Amino acid sequence: MTNAITDINHTGADEAIYDFIGIGLGPFNLSLACLAEPLPNLRCLFLEKKEAFGWHTGMLIDGTTLQNPFLADLVSLADPTSRFSYLNYCKQQGRLYTYYVRENYYLTRQEYDRYCKWAAAQLRNVRYRRNVLDIHYDASLPGYVIAGVDTHNGTPFRYRTRRLVIGIGSEPRLPDCCEGLRGGSRGPIHTANYLAHKSWLQQQRVITVVGSGQSGAEVYYDLLRDCDLYGYTLNWVTRAPRFFQMETAKLTLEFLLPAYIGHFQRLDDAAKRRATQGQRAIHSGINKTLIDRIYDLLDETRHRPGLRTQLMPNLALTACTLDDSGKRFALTFEHNELPERYRHVTDALVMATGYTHRIPPFVRGIHDRIRWDAVGQYVQAEDYAVDITGNEIYVQNAGFEGGITNPDLGLACHRNARLIHAMTGVDTYRAETRTTFQDFSPRADSGFTRFGALPPSSHATSRHASTHRRGWDIAADGVANDAMSDAADGSVDTPRR
C-alpha cells in the first residue's frame, strides 16, 4: 500500500514526493487520514507537533458528552464499513454488546478521546513531534517543501508534497480587555485549560466564570457540585440576555447537513453573516440536559449553608485588571438593559469565551499563493481550497465559507470526502444526493418560478439590523462573541444536540 510511509529514522530529509501532507492532527485531519488510508493510489503524510494525539484534554470533565450522536465519528458518515468506525472500535475493545445495552448515542468526551487515540495508533502515516516552521513553493516539483524541527531533539526535517491540508485548529480567545493579562503569572484561566487548574481553583475564595456557552456551563456545573465542600463563592456571568438552550429540533438540525452547506456557499458575505447571526442558538447555546441538571442541583442544594453561588445574565465585561494587591482580579461590567456599571473583585477568573481561528506563521513563505480577503482571512472555494490555482492548499475548519457547519464534527466526513474528490478527481466517498427534507432555495421543479433578482441592499433591512445589539454580535469568523461556542476546531462545543 503506497501510503505505508518510508521515512528513514522519521527524521532528516524524506525525498519522497507526497500527493498531500496534512499539517495538524485534530479530529478533522484524523478523519481525513482514516478515509485516505485504504486508497492505494493516494500517498499522504500527517505532521503533528504534539507527542501524541490529544483532544482538548483541559475539558475532558467527567460525564461531559459530545453534542453529536456516535455516527458522527471519524468515518461512518462517509464510509460506515471502515475499520476506523466507532462501532468497530467497540468491537475491538470487547464493548459492542455493552454499548448496545446501554442505549446511549452520545459519547462522553473522554470516550471520544480514547476512540480517536485508538484510530490514530493504527495509522502508519502520522509523524508526531513535527513542528513545522516554514513552507515554500518549489516550481521544479511542482509542489511545496515543508521544513521544521523535531520538538524532542531539535533534529531538522524536510518533506515534499504536491498539496497541503492545513488543520491546526484554533487557539483560546480572550476578550480584548483581558489581553493585557495573557501570559502573565496571574492571568485568567481559559476553559481550554480548566482541568489543569481545577485543584487550584477550588482553593480560592471567589471564582467567577464568564461566558455562557456549553463549555462555560460544563465548568460551572463541575465547580457547583463541590461548591459547599470547598466553601468558595461561585459566580456565573454572561453578557447574553439569558442562559439559553441549544436549538436541537430536527428540522433545525438540517442546517448542519451537506445540503445547507451548498446553499450557504452561494450567499454573499453580508448574507452569510446575517444567516449565521440567525442561527446562533444552534451553535452557541447549552444542551437541555445540562441546563436542567444545573437547575436541579441548584434547587437540591439551595438550603445548604455553605452554598454561595450567583447566575447573572446581561452583564458585559468591559475591563479586567489586577487589584492593588496584584493577586485578585478587578472586573468592570456594564448592564445591557440598565444604564449601570458594576465593579467585581474575584480571586479566580475562568473565561468561557471560545476560540479564534489563527493564521499559522509557517504560511508566510507561501503567502502569495493563498487567496486572502480584505481582513486577512482565507478565501475558500467550495471544495475548501484557498490557493490561487484552486487545487493545491486546503484548510480545515477555517474561514467563513462553511458558516456554523465549520466546527461541527458531524460534517467532517462530508468535507473530507470532498477534499479527497478534489485532490484525486475520483468521487470515492459519494455523497447522498438529498440530505434534507426542506429546500433552502426553491428547486426548478418546485412551482416557484424565479422572475427577477433583488438588489443586494434590499436584503439588509432593519429587521436584520435589529438583532445586532451588544452581546449578540458575530465576529468576522462567524463565531458568536459571547457565549462563544468553544468550537472553532470542532472539538469542544460542537453545534449539535
Residue pairs with C-beta under 8 A, 6 or more apart in sequence:
1 40
2 40
2 41
2 42
2 43
3 36
3 37
3 39
3 40
3 42
3 43
3 44
3 124
3 125
4 124
4 125
5 16
5 45
5 124
5 125
6 14
6 16
7 14
7 45
7 127
8 14
10 127
11 150
11 155
11 156
11 157
12 155
12 156
12 157
12 158
13 157
13 158
14 157
14 158
14 159
14 160
15 160
16 43
16 159
16 160
17 141
17 143
17 160
17 161
17 162
18 43
18 44
18 45
18 159
18 160
18 161
18 162
19 42
19 43
19 44
19 161
19 162
19 163
19 423
19 424
20 42
20 44
20 161
20 162
20 163
20 164
20 165
20 423
21 44
21 45
21 46
21 47
21 144
21 146
21 159
21 161
21 163
21 164
21 165
22 29
22 32
22 33
22 44
22 45
22 46
22 47
22 164
22 165
22 166
22 167
23 29
23 46
23 47
23 132
23 146
23 164
23 165
23 166
23 167
23 168
23 360
23 362
24 46
24 47
24 48
24 49
24 166
24 167
24 168
24 169
24 396
25 33
25 46
25 47
25 48
25 50
25 53
25 120
25 126
25 167
26 55
26 167
26 168
26 169
26 396
26 489
26 490
26 491
27 55
27 74
27 116
27 409
27 412
27 489
27 490
27 491
28 167
28 396
28 397
28 412
28 415
28 416
28 489
28 490
29 46
29 165
29 167
29 396
30 53
30 74
30 116
30 119
30 120
31 74
31 75
31 412
31 413
31 416
32 165
32 167
32 396
32 416
32 419
32 420
33 44
33 46
33 120
33 123
33 125
33 126
34 74
34 75
34 82
34 84
34 119
34 123
35 74
35 75
35 78
35 79
35 82
35 413
35 416
35 417
35 420
35 429
36 42
36 44
36 420
37 84
37 123
37 125
38 82
39 420
39 424
39 428
41 424
42 420
42 423
42 424
44 125
45 125
45 126
45 127
45 159
45 161
46 123
46 125
46 126
46 127
47 127
47 130
47 132
47 146
47 148
47 159
48 126
48 127
48 128
48 129
48 130
49 129
49 130
49 131
49 132
49 151
50 128
50 129
51 128
51 129
51 151
51 152
52 117
52 120
52 128
53 116
53 117
53 120
54 113
55 109
55 112
55 113
55 116
55 491
56 109
56 113
56 192
56 491
56 492
57 113
57 195
58 191
58 192
58 193
58 194
58 195
58 196
59 109
59 191
59 192
59 194
59 195
59 215
59 218
59 486
59 492
60 109
60 110
60 113
60 195
61 109
61 194
61 195
61 218
61 219
61 222
62 110
62 222
63 108
64 108
64 109
64 218
65 106
65 107
65 108
65 109
66 72
66 106
66 107
66 108
66 109
66 112
66 409
66 494
66 496
67 106
67 214
67 246
67 287
67 493
67 494
67 495
67 496
67 497
68 106
68 408
68 409
68 410
68 494
68 496
68 497
69 105
69 106
69 496
69 497
70 86
70 87
70 105
70 106
70 107
71 77
71 86
71 410
72 408
72 409
72 410
72 412
72 413
72 496
73 84
73 85
73 86
73 115
74 84
74 85
74 86
74 115
74 116
74 119
74 412
74 413
75 82
75 84
75 85
75 413
76 82
76 85
76 86
76 87
76 413
77 410
77 413
77 414
78 413
78 414
78 416
78 417
78 429
79 413
79 429
82 88
83 122
84 119
84 122
86 107
86 115
87 96
89 115
89 118
89 119
90 96
90 99
92 118
93 118
106 497
107 115
120 126
129 150
129 151
129 152
130 148
130 150
130 151
130 157
131 148
131 149
131 150
131 151
132 146
132 147
132 148
132 360
132 362
133 147
133 148
133 149
133 361
133 362
134 146
134 147
134 148
134 362
134 364
134 365
135 144
135 145
135 146
135 147
135 164
135 362
135 363
135 365
135 366
136 144
136 145
136 365
136 366
137 143
137 144
137 145
137 365
137 366
137 369
138 144
138 145
138 160
141 160
141 162
142 162
143 160
143 161
143 162
143 163
143 392
144 160
144 161
144 162
144 163
144 164
144 366
144 392
145 158
145 159
145 160
146 158
146 159
146 160
146 161
146 164
147 156
147 157
147 158
148 156
148 157
148 362
149 155
149 156
149 157
150 156
150 157
162 392
163 391
163 392
163 393
163 394
163 423
164 392
164 393
164 394
165 394
165 395
165 396
165 419
166 360
166 363
166 393
166 394
166 395
166 396
166 398
167 395
167 396
167 397
168 358
168 360
169 355
169 397
169 488
169 489
169 491
170 355
170 356
170 357
170 358
170 397
170 398
170 488
170 489
171 355
171 356
171 358
172 190
172 191
172 192
172 193
172 351
172 353
172 354
172 355
172 356
173 190
173 353
173 354
173 355
173 356
173 484
173 488
174 182
174 188
174 190
174 351
174 353
175 317
175 320
175 351
175 353
177 317
177 318
177 319
177 320
178 187
178 188
178 317
178 320
178 351
180 320
180 321
181 187
181 188
181 320
181 321
181 322
182 188
186 322
186 326
186 327
188 320
188 329
188 349
188 350
188 351
189 197
189 201
189 348
189 349
189 350
189 351
190 350
190 351
190 353
191 211
191 215
191 216
191 218
191 219
191 350
191 351
191 352
191 486
191 492
192 355
192 486
192 492
194 219
194 222
194 350
198 222
200 348
201 207
201 223
201 232
201 348
201 350
202 223
202 226
202 230
202 232
203 230
204 232
204 347
204 348
205 231
205 232
205 233
205 347
206 232
206 233
206 235
206 345
206 346
206 347
206 348
207 223
207 232
207 233
207 234
207 235
207 346
207 347
207 348
207 349
207 350
208 235
208 236
208 237
208 329
208 331
208 344
208 346
208 348
208 349
208 350
209 216
209 219
209 220
209 223
209 234
209 235
209 236
209 237
209 350
209 352
210 216
210 237
210 238
210 317
210 349
210 350
210 351
210 352
210 353
211 238
211 351
211 352
211 353
211 354
211 482
211 483
211 484
212 236
212 238
212 240
212 243
212 244
212 286
212 313
212 352
212 482
212 483
213 284
213 285
213 286
213 352
213 354
213 480
213 483
213 484
213 485
213 486
213 493
214 246
214 285
214 286
214 287
214 290
214 485
214 486
214 492
214 493
215 352
215 354
215 486
215 492
215 493
216 236
216 238
216 350
216 352
216 483
217 243
217 286
217 290
217 291
217 294
218 290
219 350
219 352
220 234
220 236
220 294
221 290
221 293
221 294
221 297
223 232
223 234
224 234
224 294
224 297
224 298
224 301
224 309
225 297
227 234
227 301
227 306
227 307
227 308
227 309
228 301
228 304
228 305
228 306
228 307
229 306
231 306
232 308
233 308
233 309
233 310
234 308
234 309
234 310
235 309
235 310
235 311
235 312
235 344
235 346
236 243
236 309
236 310
236 311
236 312
237 312
237 313
237 315
237 317
237 333
238 312
238 313
238 314
238 315
238 482
238 483
239 313
239 314
239 315
239 316
239 317
239 336
239 470
239 471
239 482
240 313
240 314
240 471
240 472
240 482
240 483
241 313
241 314
241 336
241 337
241 471
242 313
243 286
243 291
243 311
243 313
244 281
244 285
244 286
244 483
245 281
245 285
245 286
245 287
245 288
245 291
246 281
246 282
246 283
246 284
246 285
246 286
246 287
246 288
246 495
246 497
247 281
247 282
247 285
248 287
248 288
248 496
248 497
251 437
251 438
252 282
253 282
253 496
253 497
254 260
254 435
254 436
254 437
254 438
255 279
255 282
255 404
255 405
256 282
256 404
256 405
256 408
256 410
256 411
256 495
256 496
257 411
257 435
257 436
258 411
258 414
258 431
258 432
258 435
259 434
259 435
259 436
259 440
260 405
260 436
260 440
261 402
261 403
261 405
261 411
261 414
262 382
263 440
263 441
264 272
264 275
264 402
264 403
264 405
264 440
265 382
265 401
265 402
266 441
267 275
268 456
269 400
270 456
270 459
270 460
271 459
272 400
272 403
272 478
273 400
273 474
273 478
274 459
274 460
274 464
275 403
276 403
276 404
276 474
276 478
277 464
277 467
277 468
277 472
277 474
278 467
279 403
279 404
280 472
280 474
280 480
282 404
282 495
283 404
283 407
283 408
283 480
283 485
283 487
283 493
283 495
284 480
284 482
284 483
284 484
284 485
284 493
284 495
285 483
287 497
298 309
301 307
314 335
314 336
314 337
314 471
315 333
315 334
315 335
315 336
315 342
316 333
316 334
316 335
316 336
316 470
316 471
316 482
317 331
317 332
317 333
318 332
318 333
318 334
318 341
319 330
319 331
319 332
320 329
320 330
320 331
320 332
320 349
321 329
321 330
322 328
322 329
322 330
323 329
323 330
323 345
327 347
328 345
328 346
328 347
329 345
329 346
329 347
329 348
329 349
330 343
330 344
330 345
331 343
331 344
331 345
331 346
331 349
332 341
332 342
332 343
332 344
333 341
333 342
333 343
333 344
334 340
334 341
334 342
335 341
335 342
336 469
336 470
336 471
352 484
352 486
353 482
353 484
354 479
354 480
354 484
354 485
354 486
354 487
354 488
354 493
355 479
355 484
355 486
355 487
355 488
355 489
355 492
356 475
356 477
356 479
356 488
357 377
357 397
357 398
357 399
357 477
357 488
359 376
359 377
359 378
363 370
366 393
369 387
369 388
369 389
369 392
369 393
370 378
370 386
370 387
370 388
370 393
371 378
371 379
371 386
371 387
371 388
372 378
372 379
373 379
375 476
377 398
377 399
377 400
377 476
377 477
378 386
378 395
378 398
378 399
379 386
379 399
379 401
380 386
380 395
380 398
380 399
380 400
380 401
380 402
381 390
381 401
382 401
383 394
383 418
383 419
383 421
383 422
384 394
384 395
384 396
384 401
384 402
384 415
384 418
384 419
384 422
385 391
385 392
385 393
385 394
385 422
386 393
386 394
386 395
386 399
387 393
391 422
391 423
394 419
394 422
394 423
396 415
397 406
397 407
397 488
397 489
397 490
398 406
398 477
399 406
399 477
400 476
400 477
400 478
402 411
402 415
403 478
404 478
404 495
405 411
405 495
406 478
406 488
406 490
407 485
407 487
407 488
407 489
407 490
407 491
407 493
407 494
407 495
408 487
408 490
408 494
408 495
408 496
409 490
409 491
409 494
409 496
410 494
410 496
412 490
413 429
414 431
416 429
417 428
417 429
417 430
417 431
418 431
420 426
420 428
420 429
421 427
421 428
421 429
439 446
442 448
442 450
471 481
471 482
472 480
472 482
473 480
473 481
474 480
474 481
475 481
477 488
479 485
479 487
479 488
484 493
485 492
485 493
485 495
486 492
486 493
487 493
487 494
487 495
